[in-house]
Amino acid sequence: MKKTLTISALGIAAAIALAGCAGNSGSSPAGTMPGMSGGMGMSSSPAPAASDHNAADTMFTQEMIPHHAQAVEMSDMMLKKQGMDARITALATKIKAAQAPEIEKMTVWLKTWNEPTQMAGGHSMGDAMMGGDDLTKLDAAQGTDAAKLFLTRMIAHHEGAVMMAKTESSQGKNPEALILSKAIVTSQEAEIQEMKALLANL
């Protein structure tokens, strides 16, 4: 009998304790479990994505946006020219179609990471970017001269992008940025070979 009463007493005590917990949590959910509530809220919000990057991701994205923008600008110049070699027009169309959406994607990343869309003090890509005079010459050039200038400068442009992308692949952290960097290396190395072949046949 003593054993049975002890077990019954423990059962009643446990039931009372559980009822007390249930009552407390129901009466003030925000006050009793603020830590758990906050943690669950963060897991479903975009906040963790803001920290899921490092300085290499930021630099890669901030540099690649203007780099891509210039490639799109150069491609637009070629697409506006009359009587351009169809192979050059096809290449310019392909470059623009690939890089314009990537600019939008990277801009969203920087906003999600709470990072500025431009680097402080400008970019550090050096010869990878065309200067204003080169762009003016490309805009004014026609025919084969324009095609040769476009290919020569775009090859150097792509080589700069590949270099930046490889740096991101080895030093970056953000999964999406790493995927993009590898895709840039693959696609632009192939386009470099394509442009060299075109240049040799002009």
Helices and strands as residue ranges (DSSP letters): H 2-27, H 29-32, H 34-43, H 47-51, H 55-80, H 86-112, G 126-128, H 132-140, H 143-171, H 175-200
